[in-house]
Amino acid sequence: MNIKTQTTYSIILLLIFVINPLSAEVFSWQDETGKQHFSDKPHIDAMVMKLKPQHSYHTIKRVSDGDTIVLENNNKIRLLGINTPEVAKGRSPAEAGGNRAKNWLIKRLKNQRVRLEYDAVKQDKYNRTLAYVFTENNENINLELVANGLASLSIYPPSLKYIDKFIRAEDKALQEKFGIWNLQAYAPKKAKSIKSGSYYGWHRVVGKVISIKTARKYHYVNFSNKFALKIPREPRALFPNIDFYKGKKIEARGWISKSKDRYSMFIRHASAIKILKI
């Protein structure tokens, strides 16, 4: 193949891949004059040329905190599937483990380029790009943060691509008491103790389910007359039958909110609920 043909080949392949990025096949053939042709459509006597997907890598401008980075093009990336404790912002102090997660991420990504892998939802309400971040060695940084106990799971359906790996990594980090799982700030709180005051940040709450109430959009899994889990009724596939939790001792993980004199924790995915032995 001469230089002119190689150039034409490269341009044609690029155009085909841009026009039809999901296609993994390109067809090549020569006509009676010896001229080379390329297409993403089959042709008589054509050879099938396999195309490998190409990855685009990015340079990191800065690390904002343990789960947010900014690329050199100023695109802000929120790491999918996880949550790390907050660092100090304005008058708000850093949460326990927040600086450790940020410093780990700074060190881990130093002199590294990364690629982004997306899931069902690509952007959040703050206009941040949602992605799994991979190094050039194909190491999943989101997963590493969980495995090292620097992040907890924060699953937002329908983005569930690596959910099984994340759950296994979190369970192991908890068992080994890595990172946040060995900090008193994140020790489980008794559900019955949640009846007054305010609760800032991410929490673990333990208690026995005494009743379940179902409304039009949500199930309310009650631990007491003051505290409940708020679970969406749809899609059902994200949770077992809601009655499964009745009478069980469970640990729930998330953020506590208050409405009038009652408290609740919104649960988006069953991974935030762990069944405990009574």
N, C-alpha and C positions, 0 to 999 in steps of 0.2 A: 504494500500500500504506500503510494507516494505521499509527499507532504500535503499536496493539495487535497488528495482524497482523505487523508487523516483529519485535516481541518474541517472538511465538509462533514465527515463522519461525526466528529465531536459536536459540531453545531446542530446537526440533525438529532443526535441523541439527546442533547440538552433540550431542544424544542419539544421532542416527544415526551421527555420526562416532565417538563413544565406543564404541557398540555394535559398529559395523562399520568400523574405521579403515582397512581395506584398500579399501573401496568408494570409487570416484571419482565415483559418480553418485547424485543424489537426484532423485526424481520429484515433480513438483508439478502439482496440478490443482484445479479448483473444482467443487463439487457444484451441484445445481440451485438451491440457496438462495444461492449465491455464496460459500460458505465455502471458505477455502483449506485444502488438505491437502498434506502432505509425507510421503514414504516412501522407503525404499531399495529397495522392490519396485515393479516395473512396474505401471501402471494404465492403463485405457482412456482415451485422449485426454490422457494426462499429458505434460507437458513435461519434458525431461531438463535438470537443472541441474548443471553441472560444478562440482565442489568442488576447490579448490586445497589441497594439504597445508599445514598451518600449522606453523610452527617455534616452539619455545619457547626463549627466550634466557636465559642465566644470567650473573650477576655473579660475578667471581672474587674470592675472599677472599685467597688468597696463591698464590705459585709456590713449590713445594717444591724442585724442581730442573728440569733441562732437559726432562724428559718427564713431570712430574707436577704437577698443579695441584689446588687445593682450592676448591670453589665456596662461595658464601656460605651455602648450606644444609649445609655441612660434608661434602658428598659429594666423596670423593677420586677424581680422574680420572687414569688412566694412559693416556698417548697411545699409540694402537695403531700397530703396525708399525715402531716405531723404538726406538732406545736412545741415550741421551746419557751421557757419562762422569759418574761419581758426583761429588757435592759432598762436602765434609767432613761426617762424621757420627760423633759420639762421638770415639773414638780413631783412627778411620780418616781419613786425609788425603784431600783432594780429588784426583781423577784429573785428568790433563792434559785441559784443555778443558771440565771440568765447570762451573766458575764462569762461563766465557764463555757456555755454552749457557743456564744459568739466567738470567744477566743479560740476554741477548738476549730470552729469553721474557718476562721482567718488563717490559722496555721495549716489546716488541711488543704485549703485551696490556694495557698501561696504558690505563685509561679505556675499555676495550672490553668488550662483552658477547659471549658466545659461545654457539653451539649445538653439541649433541653428535650425532654420527652413529655408529651402532653397526654391528657386523659379526656374524659367526656366534656368537662367544663374547662375552658382555657383562660378565663379571666374572672376575677372576683369583683365585688361591689366597689372596691377601692381602685379599680383599673390596674391592678397588678396581674402580671402573667403568672398563671398557675402551672407548675411543671415539676417533674422529677429531674434532678440535676445529676448528670453523669460525667465522670472524668474521661480523659482520652483512653484510659485503661478499662473503660466500661464499668467503673465502680459507682454504685448508686449511693450518693451522698445522703439523700433522705433516709435511706435504710440504715446507713452507718450511724446517723445521729440517734436513731431509735435503739440500735443494737448496743450503743455505748451508754444508754441511759440518760442521754442529754435531751431527748425529746420524748413526748408521749404521743400516742396516736390521736389524730384529729381527722376522722374520715368524713368527707362530705360527698354522699351519693349524688350523682351516679359515678363519680370518679373512684373506681375500685380496682384499678389495674394490678396493684401489688399488695392487695389487702392480706392475702394469706402469709406472705413473707413478712409483712409488717407485724402481724399478730404474733407470729412465732418469735420474732426478734424482741418484741416488747415483753412477752412472757418470760423469755430467757433473761433479759436485763433485770426484770423484777425479781426473778428467782436468785440471781447473783447479786442483787442489791447494788447495781451500778447506778452512778449519777443521782438523778432525782429520787430514785427509789430507796435511797439511803439517807434522805434529808427529812428532818423532823417537820419541815414546812409542808411536806406532802404526805405525811402520815394520814391514814384514813380517819375521818371524823364520824362520830356516831350520828345517824340521821335524827335521832330524838333530841340531839343538842341544838339542832338548827331551828330556832324559834324566835330569835331576835338578833338585832345588829345587822351588819353588812358583811358580805363575803366577796372580797376582791380576788381576781385571778382564778386559776384552775385548781380544782379540789377533787379529792377522793372521799366518797361518802359510803358508809356501811350501815346496813340495817335490814330488818325483816319486813317483807311486804305484807301489809295487813289487809289491803283491799285494792281493787282495781275499778276505776270508773272510766267508761267510754263515752266520749262526746262526739260531735260531728266530724271533727278533723283529727282529734288526738285521743290517746289513751293516757290516763293519769294513774301511775303506779304509786300508790300511797304508802309511805313509811310511817306517817303520823298524820294528825290533823293539821300540821304546819308545813310538811315537806313531802314533795312528790316528784317522780320523774315524769316528764312530758314527752310522749313518744308519738310520732306521726302515724296515723292509721295506714297511710299509703306511702310507698309501695310495701306490701306485706312481706315480700321476699327478704327484706332486710332484717327481719326479726322472727323469732319463733312465735307460735300462737301466744297471744298476750297472757292467757291464763296459765301458761307455763311458769310465769314468775310468781304466781300467787303462793304465799306461804314460804317462799324461798328467802334465804339470807343472801343478799347480794352486795357487791361493791359497784358503785357507779362513778364514772369519771367525767368531769366537765366543768362548766361554769354555772354558778348558782345565781339566780335572779329572784327578785322580790316583786310581788304584786299585791298591794294592800297589806294584809297581815300574813300572807302565805308565801312560801318559797318553793321554787321548782328548779329542776335541772333539765334542759332540753337535750334529748338523746337522739342523734341522727342515725346511728348504726349500732347494731348489737355488740360490736367490738368494745363499746364503752361500758358494757355490763358484764360483770364476772360473777358466776355462781359460787358461793362459799359453802363450806360445811357448817352446819348448825352445831 
